[in-house]
Protein backbone atom coordinates (compact mmCIF):
# COMPACT_ATOMS: atom_id res chain seq x y z
CA UNK A 1 0.00 0.00 0.00
CA UNK A 2 2.93 2.40 0.68
CA UNK A 3 3.91 2.51 -3.01
CA UNK A 4 0.82 4.46 -3.91
CA UNK A 5 2.13 7.61 -2.23
CA UNK A 6 4.75 8.11 -4.97
CA UNK A 7 2.49 7.69 -7.99
CA UNK A 8 0.80 10.42 -10.02
CA UNK A 9 -2.94 10.87 -10.51
CA UNK A 10 -5.39 13.42 -11.93
CA UNK A 11 -8.48 14.24 -9.89
CA UNK A 12 -11.81 15.61 -11.05
CA UNK A 13 -15.28 15.62 -9.50
CA UNK A 14 -18.49 14.05 -10.69
CA UNK A 15 -22.19 14.37 -10.14
CA UNK A 16 -24.66 11.94 -8.68
CA UNK A 17 -26.74 8.91 -9.55
CA UNK A 18 -30.44 9.63 -9.87
CA UNK A 19 -32.71 6.96 -8.36
CA UNK A 20 -34.37 4.85 -11.01
CA UNK A 21 -31.94 5.75 -13.81
CA UNK A 22 -30.41 3.04 -15.98
CA UNK A 23 -26.84 2.03 -15.24
CA UNK A 24 -25.61 3.83 -18.38
CA UNK A 25 -27.47 7.00 -17.47
CA UNK A 26 -26.27 6.71 -13.89
CA UNK A 27 -22.63 6.48 -14.95
CA UNK A 28 -23.05 9.48 -17.25
CA UNK A 29 -24.48 11.48 -14.37
CA UNK A 30 -21.54 10.43 -12.21
CA UNK A 31 -19.19 12.16 -14.67
CA UNK A 32 -20.90 15.58 -14.52
CA UNK A 33 -18.47 18.11 -13.04
CA UNK A 34 -19.10 19.91 -9.76
CA UNK A 35 -15.86 21.90 -9.24
CA UNK A 36 -16.77 23.15 -5.76
CA UNK A 37 -16.53 19.55 -4.51
CA UNK A 38 -13.29 18.71 -6.33
CA UNK A 39 -10.63 17.11 -4.15
CA UNK A 40 -7.03 16.47 -5.17
CA UNK A 41 -6.68 13.24 -3.21
CA UNK A 42 -3.07 12.78 -4.25
CA UNK A 43 -2.08 16.15 -2.85
CA UNK A 44 -4.27 15.79 0.22
CA UNK A 45 -2.63 12.46 1.09
CA UNK A 46 0.89 13.31 -0.07
CA UNK A 47 1.93 12.30 3.44
CA UNK A 48 0.37 9.16 4.79
CA UNK A 49 -1.69 9.88 7.94
CA UNK A 50 -0.35 8.62 11.24
CA UNK A 51 -0.56 9.30 14.93
CA UNK A 52 -4.32 8.96 15.35
CA UNK A 53 -5.98 6.70 17.88
CA UNK A 54 -9.32 5.06 18.47
CA UNK A 55 -11.18 3.68 21.46
CA UNK A 56 -13.05 0.40 21.60
CA UNK A 57 -16.72 1.20 22.28
CA UNK A 58 -18.06 -2.35 22.08
CA UNK A 59 -16.67 -5.80 21.38
CA UNK A 60 -18.56 -9.05 20.92
CA UNK A 61 -16.55 -12.25 20.83
CA UNK A 62 -12.83 -11.99 20.14
CA UNK A 63 -10.99 -9.12 18.42
CA UNK A 64 -7.34 -8.09 18.25
CA UNK A 65 -5.16 -5.07 17.48
CA UNK A 66 -2.02 -6.76 16.21
CA UNK A 67 -1.52 -9.42 18.91
CA UNK A 68 -3.39 -7.60 21.70
CA UNK A 69 -6.84 -8.90 22.56
CA UNK A 70 -9.25 -5.98 22.72
CA UNK A 71 -11.70 -5.13 25.48
CA UNK A 72 -14.14 -2.20 25.84
CA UNK A 73 -12.24 1.03 26.52
CA UNK A 74 -8.98 -0.20 24.99
CA UNK A 75 -6.98 2.17 22.78
CA UNK A 76 -6.10 1.22 19.19
CA UNK A 77 -3.33 3.11 17.42
CA UNK A 78 -2.59 4.16 13.87
CA UNK A 79 -0.46 1.49 12.18
CA UNK A 80 -2.12 -1.44 13.93
CA UNK A 81 -4.06 -4.18 12.18
CA UNK A 82 -7.51 -4.90 13.59
CA UNK A 83 -8.91 -8.43 13.34
CA UNK A 84 -12.30 -9.79 14.34
CA UNK A 85 -12.83 -13.51 14.87
CA UNK A 86 -15.77 -15.57 13.67
CA UNK A 87 -19.07 -14.54 15.30
CA UNK A 88 -17.42 -11.38 16.63
CA UNK A 89 -18.09 -7.67 16.14
CA UNK A 90 -16.00 -4.63 17.02
CA UNK A 91 -17.02 -0.97 17.39
CA UNK A 92 -14.20 1.59 17.39
CA UNK A 93 -14.52 5.36 17.82
CA UNK A 94 -11.65 7.30 16.24
CA UNK A 95 -10.70 10.47 18.10
CA UNK A 96 -12.00 12.68 15.24
CA UNK A 97 -15.54 11.31 15.70
CA UNK A 98 -15.42 8.65 12.98
CA UNK A 99 -17.13 5.42 14.07
CA UNK A 100 -16.20 1.97 12.71
CA UNK A 101 -18.23 -1.21 12.97
CA UNK A 102 -16.13 -4.24 12.00
CA UNK A 103 -17.99 -7.47 11.26
CA UNK A 104 -16.84 -11.04 11.86
CA UNK A 105 -13.86 -12.16 9.80
CA UNK A 106 -12.72 -8.59 9.16
CA UNK A 107 -9.06 -7.68 8.81
CA UNK A 108 -8.45 -3.93 8.63
CA UNK A 109 -5.22 -1.94 8.46
CA UNK A 110 -5.97 1.05 10.69
CA UNK A 111 -4.17 4.34 9.91
CA UNK A 112 -6.02 7.47 11.09
CA UNK A 113 -4.17 10.75 11.36
CA UNK A 114 -4.49 13.59 13.84
CA UNK A 115 -6.15 16.11 11.47
CA UNK A 116 -9.57 14.64 10.64
CA UNK A 117 -8.25 12.29 7.98
CA UNK A 118 -7.06 8.73 7.65
CA UNK A 119 -6.46 5.65 5.56
CA UNK A 120 -8.29 2.37 6.15
CA UNK A 121 -7.33 -0.73 4.18
CA UNK A 122 -10.00 -3.44 4.18
CA UNK A 123 -8.13 -6.71 3.62
CA UNK A 124 -11.16 -8.93 4.22
CA UNK A 125 -14.58 -8.84 5.85
CA UNK A 126 -16.88 -5.84 6.17
CA UNK A 127 -16.99 -2.38 7.75
CA UNK A 128 -19.88 -0.01 8.34
CA UNK A 129 -18.48 3.46 8.97
CA UNK A 130 -19.69 6.97 9.82
CA UNK A 131 -17.23 9.71 8.79
CA UNK A 132 -18.10 13.26 9.94
CA UNK A 133 -18.83 15.89 7.30
CA UNK A 134 -15.66 17.75 6.12
CA UNK A 135 -13.41 14.86 7.17
CA UNK A 136 -11.45 13.02 4.49
CA UNK A 137 -10.60 9.31 4.41
CA UNK A 138 -9.19 6.91 1.82
CA UNK A 139 -10.71 3.43 1.99
CA UNK A 140 -8.55 0.83 0.23
CA UNK A 141 -9.86 -2.53 -0.95
CA UNK A 142 -8.91 -5.21 -3.47
CA UNK A 143 -10.35 -3.44 -6.54
CA UNK A 144 -10.52 0.32 -5.88
CA UNK A 145 -9.84 3.11 -3.42
CA UNK A 146 -12.78 5.16 -2.17
CA UNK A 147 -12.26 8.81 -1.28
CA UNK A 148 -14.76 9.57 1.49
CA UNK A 149 -15.94 13.16 1.93
CA UNK A 150 -18.11 12.91 5.02
CA UNK A 151 -20.22 9.86 4.57
CA UNK A 152 -21.97 6.83 5.98
CA UNK A 153 -20.73 3.84 3.98
CA UNK A 154 -20.58 0.05 3.99
CA UNK A 155 -17.85 -1.96 2.28
CA UNK A 156 -17.50 -5.73 2.11
CA UNK A 157 -14.93 -8.04 0.57
CA UNK A 158 -16.82 -11.28 -0.01
CA UNK A 159 -15.00 -14.57 0.41
CA UNK A 160 -15.04 -17.12 -2.38
CA UNK A 161 -17.55 -19.31 -0.52
CA UNK A 162 -20.06 -16.47 -0.06
CA UNK A 163 -22.47 -16.94 -2.95
CA UNK A 164 -25.41 -14.88 -1.66
CA UNK A 165 -26.14 -11.84 0.50
CA UNK A 166 -29.09 -10.62 2.55
CA UNK A 167 -31.16 -7.85 0.96
CA UNK A 168 -34.32 -6.06 2.06
CA UNK A 169 -37.32 -8.06 3.28
CA UNK A 170 -35.09 -11.06 4.05
CA UNK A 171 -34.48 -11.72 0.37
CA UNK A 172 -31.26 -13.45 -0.69
CA UNK A 173 -29.47 -12.16 -3.79
CA UNK A 174 -26.62 -13.99 -5.57
CA UNK A 175 -23.13 -12.56 -5.25
CA UNK A 176 -21.23 -12.43 -8.57
CA UNK A 177 -18.45 -14.91 -9.17
CA UNK A 178 -14.68 -14.66 -9.10
CA UNK A 179 -13.27 -11.19 -9.58
CA UNK A 180 -16.47 -9.44 -8.50
CA UNK A 181 -16.13 -9.64 -4.75
CA UNK A 182 -15.57 -5.99 -3.72
CA UNK A 183 -18.83 -4.26 -2.70
CA UNK A 184 -19.39 -0.64 -1.68
CA UNK A 185 -22.51 1.29 -0.66
CA UNK A 186 -22.71 5.02 -0.15
CA UNK A 187 -25.43 5.02 2.48
CA UNK A 188 -25.52 8.81 2.88
CA UNK A 189 -23.07 11.47 1.74
CA UNK A 190 -20.45 11.81 -0.99
CA UNK A 191 -17.53 9.73 -2.27
CA UNK A 192 -15.06 9.51 -5.15
CA UNK A 193 -14.27 6.14 -6.74
CA UNK A 194 -10.51 6.02 -7.47
CA UNK A 195 -8.43 3.49 -9.38
CA UNK A 196 -6.28 1.25 -7.26
CA UNK A 197 -3.03 1.70 -9.17
CA UNK A 198 -2.78 5.50 -9.43
CA UNK A 199 -5.75 7.05 -7.56
CA UNK A 200 -7.14 8.49 -10.81
CA UNK A 201 -10.83 9.29 -10.66
CA UNK A 202 -13.37 6.81 -12.04
CA UNK A 203 -16.57 8.49 -10.85
CA UNK A 204 -18.10 10.48 -8.03
CA UNK A 205 -21.31 9.70 -6.21
CA UNK A 206 -23.69 11.26 -3.74
CA UNK A 207 -26.52 9.44 -2.05
CA UNK A 208 -29.32 10.36 0.30
CA UNK A 209 -30.28 6.79 1.11
CA UNK A 210 -28.08 3.95 -0.19
CA UNK A 211 -26.45 3.63 -3.59
CA UNK A 212 -24.51 0.37 -3.96
CA UNK A 213 -22.14 -1.17 -6.50
CA UNK A 214 -20.04 -4.23 -7.09
CA UNK A 215 -16.57 -3.03 -8.13
CA UNK A 216 -15.53 -5.02 -11.19
CA UNK A 217 -11.89 -4.66 -12.32
CA UNK A 218 -12.81 -6.07 -15.74
CA UNK A 219 -15.28 -3.25 -16.36
CA UNK A 220 -13.58 -0.05 -17.68
CA UNK A 221 -16.14 1.99 -15.72
CA UNK A 222 -15.54 -0.22 -12.67
CA UNK A 223 -19.04 0.14 -11.20
CA UNK A 224 -21.86 -2.39 -11.57
CA UNK A 225 -25.13 -1.55 -9.84
CA UNK A 226 -26.08 -3.93 -7.03
CA UNK A 227 -28.75 -4.01 -4.29
CA UNK A 228 -28.16 -2.82 -0.75
CA UNK A 229 -27.10 -5.97 1.14
CA UNK A 230 -25.89 -7.08 4.57
CA UNK A 231 -26.41 -3.69 6.24
CA UNK A 232 -29.60 -1.89 7.18
CA UNK A 233 -30.79 1.34 8.67
CA UNK A 234 -30.95 -0.04 12.20
CA UNK A 235 -27.21 -0.88 11.92
CA UNK A 236 -26.47 2.67 10.84
CA UNK A 237 -28.54 4.11 13.67
CA UNK A 238 -26.50 2.06 16.14
CA UNK A 239 -23.27 3.49 14.73
CA UNK A 240 -24.50 7.09 14.77
CA UNK A 241 -25.67 6.70 18.37
CA UNK A 242 -22.17 5.56 19.37
CA UNK A 243 -20.33 8.46 17.72
CA UNK A 244 -18.33 10.66 20.07
CA UNK A 245 -18.92 14.39 19.64
CA UNK A 246 -21.33 15.77 17.01
CA UNK A 247 -23.39 13.01 15.42
CA UNK A 248 -24.17 12.45 11.75
CA UNK A 249 -27.66 13.58 10.71
CA UNK A 250 -29.93 10.53 10.95
CA UNK A 251 -33.03 11.96 9.28
CA UNK A 252 -32.33 9.96 6.12
CA UNK A 253 -32.91 6.68 7.95
CA UNK A 254 -36.20 4.88 7.40
CA UNK A 255 -38.24 4.20 10.55
N, C-alpha and C positions, 0 to 999 in steps of 0.2 A: 504494500500500500504506500510506502514512503516514496517510491519512484515517481508517483504522480505529481509531487510538488515541484518537479523540475521540468515538466512538460508544458507546451503552449496550448492555449485554447482561446476561441473567440466566443463571446457571450452576448446573446440578444435576449429579448423578452417576448413572450407570446401572449395569446389571449386566453379564452376559456372555452370549455366544452359546454354546449347548450344541451340540456336534458332532452332526450328524444331524438337528437340528430343522428344521422347515420355515422358510421365510423369514419368514412371519408370526409364528410362534412365536419365532423368533430376535429379531425386532425388538421383540416384547413383552418378552423377557428383557433386552434392552438398556436398557429404560426402568426396570427395577427399581432402587430407590434404594439406594445404599451410602454414607451420609453421611461415613464416615471417609475416603473417597477423594475427597470433593468438592473441586474446585479452582475458585476464582474467577479465571478466566483474564484477565478484563478488569482486575481489580485487580493481579494478578501482573505483567501486562505494561503497566501504566499508563505506564511509561517504556520506550521501545523500547531493547532491549539494544544495547550498543556496546562497543568497546574490546577485544573478544576477538581471539585470533589462532589460526591453525592452521599445521600444518607438513605439507608434501608428503611422504608416505611412499613412494609409488610413482607413476610416471606412464608410461603407454604411449602412444606417438604424440604428438600435440600438444595442449596445454592451456594456457589463459591465465587470469590474474587481471587483470581489466581488459585493458590492452594488454601486460602483461608475460607473456612465455612462461615457463612453470613447469618447474622441474627438481627432482629429489629433494632434499629438505632445504630448499627455498624456504619462506619465510613468506608466508601469506595473511592478510589483515587484514579485520576487520569493516567492512562497507560496500563491499567489492569484489564484482564479479560474476565468477563462475567459469564458464569455457566449455571444453568438451571437443570436439575435432574428430572427424570421422568416423573410425571404427576406433580411437579412443583410449579411455583409461580413466584415471581420476585417483583416488588414495586420499589423503585429507586427515585428519590427526589434530588435532582441536581441543584446546586446552590443558586443557579439563576432562575429557578422556578420551573424548569422543564421536568416533566414527570414521565418515567418509563415504566411500562408493564412488560415484563419478559415472561413468555410462556414456557411450558415444559420443553426440554430439548434445545433451548436457545443457547447459542454461544455468541457473545457480543464483545468486540473490542471497544473499550470505553475510553474516549479521549475528549472530555469537555475542557474548554479553556476557562479563563477567569473574566472574560469580557463578553458574556452573553452569546457565546458561539461554541461550536464543538464539532467533532467528527465521531460518528458511530459507524462501526463496520459490522454488519450482520452476517456472520459466518454461516449460521444455521438457525432454524427455529423461527420465532415470530415476536415482534415488538409492537405494542400499541403505545403511542407517544403523544404528549401534549407539549408543544413548543410555544412559549409566549410570543405574542405579536412583537415584531421588530427584532427578534432574535434570529440568528442565522446558524443553521446546522447543515453539514454534509452527511448523508446517509448512504454508505457504501453497501453494495450487495454483489451477487455473482454476475449480474448482467449490466447494471447501470448504477450511476450515482444520482441521488436525489438531493437537490438544493432546497432546503426547507426555509420558508420565509416567515414563519409564525403560523403554525398549522397543527391540527390534529391529524395524525396519519397512522396507518397500519401497514406493516410490511411483513411478508412471510416468505421464507425459502422452503418450499415443499421438499420432502425427502422422496426418493424414488418409489417407495412403497405407499405413498399417499396418492390415491387415485381419485379421491372425491373430497369435497369440502362442504361445510354446512352453510346454507344460504338462508334467506328469510323464510318464515313459516315452516321451519324444520325440513326444508327441501335440501336434498343432496345434489350437487352439481359435479360433473366430472372435471378433474384437473388434467390439463393437457399433458402430453407425454414428454419424453426426454428433451431437454433444452428449453422447456417452457415452464420453469419451476420458480421463477422470481415474480412475486405478486406485490403490488403496491396500490393502496387506496388513499386518496386525499379525502379525508372525512370532512374537513372544514378548513378553509384557508387557501394558501397559495404555495406552489412548488415549481421548480424547474427540473425537467428530466435531462440529465447530462450523460454523455457517453463515457464508458468506463475507462477507455484508454487515454483520453486527452481532456476530459471535462467539457467538450464542445456541446452546445445546446442542441437537444433534439426537439423539445417542445416545452411549453409552459402550461400550467393548468391552475384554475381556481375552482373551488367547489363549495357550495353551501351545505350540502348533505350527501356525501359519499360519491366519489367518482373513481372507479377501480379499473386496473389494467393488469394483464399478464405482460411481462417484459420479455420480448422474444428477440434474441440476438440475430436471428435469421431474417427478421423483418427490417428493411432499411429505415422504417419509421418507428421501429422498436415497440410501439404500443399496440396491444390488442385488447379491445374492450372485454371486460369480464364482470360478473356479478360481484356484489359485496358479499364476502364470505368470512366466516370464522371470527367475526367481531361485530358487535352490535351496540346500539346506543346506550344500553345499561352499562356496558363495559367502559364506554367513554365517560359516562357520568361518574363512575367510580374513580377514574383517573383524575378528572377535573376536581372532584371533591378532595382528593389527596394532595393537590398542588399546594406548595408553600408560597405565600405571598399572593399577589393578585391572581385571580383565577380566570381561565379562558371563558368567554361567553358561551353559555350552554343553551341559549334559546333555540339553536338549530336542531337540538335533539327532539326526537319524536316521543310523546308521552307513552 
